[in-house]
Amino acid sequence: MHDEPLNDLSPKANRQPELDLILNQDLDQRLIRALEAVPDPQIPADFAARVARQLPARRPVSLTATHYGKNAMLLGIVSTLAVLLVLALNTTGHASFGLLESILLAEFIALTIWFSVWRYGLR
């Protein structure tokens, strides 16, 4: 029962084996000829002009300008300056405050320089 075909009316069941062999050889030869044929690409002369006409006139703006980073840097500069002023007013002469002031001063200078550098890549 499992060796019997489900559909005895299929076209392959009625074909003779010699006919199948001839058809397969013919199909193989046609496939080989089609695969070995060298294509002859033909590009129209005005192809580049047509593609260029389809491009938009101006480059579309892809990014919406937000100033979150700029605002965060300004906040960092102001807060660092405020902490530096508070530490400068309460000078006790401890070495730990001197180190803290030096680190905050370096941060203040770095943020100020970073804020003042113009970035052309983001425009």
GROMACS elastic network, one bead per residue, 0.5 to 0.9 nm:
[ bonds ]
;  ai    aj funct       b0    kb
    1     4     6  0.55553   500
    1     5     6  0.87068   500
    2     5     6  0.78134   500
    2     6     6  0.89644   500
    4     7     6  0.87992   500
    4     8     6  0.87380   500
    5     8     6  0.62408   500
    7    10     6  0.59958   500
    7    13     6  0.87725   500
    8    11     6  0.86344   500
    8    12     6  0.89624   500
    8    13     6  0.63595   500
    8    14     6  0.85066   500
    9    12     6  0.83760   500
    9    13     6  0.67194   500
    9    14     6  0.75000   500
   10    13     6  0.54999   500
   10    14     6  0.70941   500
   11    14     6  0.54465   500
   11    15     6  0.65295   500
   12    15     6  0.52547   500
   12    16     6  0.81926   500
   12    20     6  0.83307   500
   13    16     6  0.81490   500
   15    18     6  0.84095   500
   15    19     6  0.66795   500
   15    20     6  0.68936   500
   16    19     6  0.53758   500
   16    20     6  0.64820   500
   16    21     6  0.88711   500
   17    20     6  0.50539   500
   17    21     6  0.62257   500
   17    22     6  0.87361   500
   18    21     6  0.50618   500
   18    22     6  0.62660   500
   18    23     6  0.86288   500
   19    22     6  0.51345   500
   19    23     6  0.61008   500
   19    24     6  0.84941   500
   20    23     6  0.51492   500
   20    24     6  0.59975   500
   20    25     6  0.85048   500
   21    24     6  0.51639   500
   21    25     6  0.61212   500
   21    26     6  0.85580   500
   22    25     6  0.51544   500
   22    26     6  0.61021   500
   22    27     6  0.85409   500
   23    26     6  0.50444   500
   23    27     6  0.60462   500
   23    28     6  0.84841   500
   24    27     6  0.50171   500
   24    28     6  0.60013   500
   24    29     6  0.85566   500
   25    29     6  0.61448   500
   25    30     6  0.86077   500
   26    29     6  0.51557   500
   26    30     6  0.62199   500
   26    31     6  0.86231   500
   27    30     6  0.51143   500
   27    31     6  0.61300   500
   27    32     6  0.85955   500
   28    31     6  0.51125   500
   28    32     6  0.61358   500
   28    33     6  0.86175   500
   29    32     6  0.51063   500
   29    33     6  0.61573   500
   29    34     6  0.85763   500
   30    33     6  0.51689   500
   30    34     6  0.61352   500
   30    35     6  0.86029   500
   31    34     6  0.50971   500
   31    35     6  0.60855   500
   31    36     6  0.85191   500
   32    35     6  0.51473   500
   32    36     6  0.60152   500
   32    37     6  0.85020   500
   33    36     6  0.52212   500
   33    37     6  0.60593   500
   34    37     6  0.53848   500
   34    38     6  0.87612   500
   35    38     6  0.81401   500
   43    46     6  0.85061   500
   43    47     6  0.68782   500
   44    47     6  0.53648   500
   44    48     6  0.86805   500
   45    48     6  0.76716   500
   45    49     6  0.85814   500
   46    49     6  0.52640   500
   46    50     6  0.62092   500
   46    51     6  0.87600   500
   47    50     6  0.52111   500
   47    51     6  0.63027   500
   47    52     6  0.86497   500
   48    51     6  0.51815   500
   48    52     6  0.61012   500
   48    53     6  0.86217   500
   49    52     6  0.50531   500
   49    53     6  0.61690   500
   49    54     6  0.88085   500
   50    53     6  0.51381   500
   50    54     6  0.65447   500
   51    54     6  0.52691   500
   51    55     6  0.68479   500
   52    55     6  0.54252   500
   52    56     6  0.86751   500
   53    56     6  0.78781   500
   53    57     6  0.87720   500
   54    57     6  0.89863   500
   55    58     6  0.86426   500
   56    59     6  0.68191   500
   56    60     6  0.80560   500
   57    60     6  0.89393   500
   58    61     6  0.88967   500
   59    62     6  0.87472   500
   61    64     6  0.75720   500
   63    66     6  0.87215   500
   63   122     6  0.89338   500
   63   123     6  0.87946   500
   65   122     6  0.88724   500
   65   123     6  0.83947   500
   66    69     6  0.80288   500
   66    70     6  0.86575   500
   67    70     6  0.51244   500
   67    71     6  0.60456   500
   67    72     6  0.84886   500
   68    71     6  0.51400   500
   68    72     6  0.60431   500
   68    73     6  0.85980   500
   69    73     6  0.61359   500
   69    74     6  0.85986   500
   70    73     6  0.51724   500
   70    74     6  0.62578   500
   70    75     6  0.86445   500
   70   115     6  0.72548   500
   71    74     6  0.50697   500
   71    75     6  0.61381   500
   71    76     6  0.85430   500
   72    75     6  0.50413   500
   72    76     6  0.60908   500
   72    77     6  0.86059   500
   73    77     6  0.60910   500
   73    78     6  0.85771   500
   73   111     6  0.65879   500
   73   112     6  0.82142   500
   73   114     6  0.84747   500
   73   115     6  0.67173   500
   74    77     6  0.50819   500
   74    78     6  0.61496   500
   74    79     6  0.84979   500
   74   111     6  0.83453   500
   74   112     6  0.85016   500
   74   115     6  0.77916   500
   75    78     6  0.51995   500
   75    79     6  0.59840   500
   75    80     6  0.83718   500
   76    79     6  0.52079   500
   76    80     6  0.58945   500
   76    81     6  0.83913   500
   76   108     6  0.79838   500
   76   111     6  0.74416   500
   77    80     6  0.52158   500
   77    81     6  0.60807   500
   77    82     6  0.85717   500
   77   107     6  0.83730   500
   77   108     6  0.58389   500
   77   109     6  0.86039   500
   77   111     6  0.62510   500
   77   112     6  0.67128   500
   78    81     6  0.51182   500
   78    82     6  0.61196   500
   78    83     6  0.86926   500
   78   108     6  0.86911   500
   79    83     6  0.61843   500
   79    84     6  0.85244   500
   80    83     6  0.51572   500
   80    84     6  0.60990   500
   80    85     6  0.86020   500
   80   104     6  0.64165   500
   80   105     6  0.78373   500
   80   107     6  0.75922   500
   80   108     6  0.60094   500
   81    84     6  0.50083   500
   81    85     6  0.61681   500
   81    86     6  0.86591   500
   81   104     6  0.82607   500
   81   105     6  0.81506   500
   81   108     6  0.68620   500
   82    85     6  0.51351   500
   82    86     6  0.62514   500
   82    87     6  0.86428   500
   83    86     6  0.50534   500
   83    87     6  0.60918   500
   83    88     6  0.84562   500
   83   101     6  0.86982   500
   83   104     6  0.80268   500
   84    87     6  0.51334   500
   84    88     6  0.60015   500
   84    89     6  0.86472   500
   84   101     6  0.63912   500
   84   104     6  0.67947   500
   84   105     6  0.72134   500
   84   108     6  0.89662   500
   85    89     6  0.62199   500
   85    90     6  0.87519   500
   86    89     6  0.52704   500
   86    90     6  0.64351   500
   86    91     6  0.89853   500
   87    90     6  0.52620   500
   87    91     6  0.64307   500
   87    97     6  0.74361   500
   87   100     6  0.87792   500
   87   101     6  0.70888   500
   88    91     6  0.56261   500
   88   101     6  0.80865   500
   91    94     6  0.79748   500
   91    97     6  0.78750   500
   91    98     6  0.88873   500
   92    97     6  0.79478   500
   93    96     6  0.87256   500
   93    97     6  0.74555   500
   93    98     6  0.76849   500
   94    97     6  0.55944   500
   94    98     6  0.67378   500
   95    98     6  0.50322   500
   95    99     6  0.62843   500
   95   100     6  0.86261   500
   96    99     6  0.51335   500
   96   100     6  0.61410   500
   96   101     6  0.85277   500
   97   101     6  0.59558   500
   97   102     6  0.84551   500
   98   101     6  0.50618   500
   98   102     6  0.61158   500
   98   103     6  0.86682   500
   99   102     6  0.50426   500
   99   103     6  0.62441   500
   99   104     6  0.86138   500
  100   103     6  0.51868   500
  100   104     6  0.61342   500
  100   105     6  0.84587   500
  101   104     6  0.50934   500
  101   105     6  0.59155   500
  101   106     6  0.85044   500
  102   105     6  0.50418   500
  102   106     6  0.61533   500
  102   107     6  0.85819   500
  103   106     6  0.51353   500
  103   107     6  0.62058   500
  103   108     6  0.85899   500
  104   108     6  0.60123   500
  104   109     6  0.85681   500
  105   109     6  0.61614   500
  105   110     6  0.85328   500
  106   109     6  0.51505   500
  106   110     6  0.60796   500
  106   111     6  0.85678   500
  107   110     6  0.50500   500
  107   111     6  0.60341   500
  107   112     6  0.84322   500
  108   111     6  0.52637   500
  108   112     6  0.60795   500
  108   113     6  0.86232   500
  109   112     6  0.51197   500
  109   113     6  0.61527   500
  109   114     6  0.85064   500
  110   113     6  0.52456   500
  110   114     6  0.60317   500
  110   115     6  0.84757   500
  111   114     6  0.50286   500
  111   115     6  0.59392   500
  111   116     6  0.85054   500
  112   115     6  0.51162   500
  112   116     6  0.61742   500
  112   117     6  0.87994   500
  113   116     6  0.51290   500
  113   117     6  0.62990   500
  114   117     6  0.54467   500
  114   118     6  0.86283   500
  115   118     6  0.79163   500
  119   122     6  0.61372   500
  119   123     6  0.76290   500
  120   123     6  0.56976   500
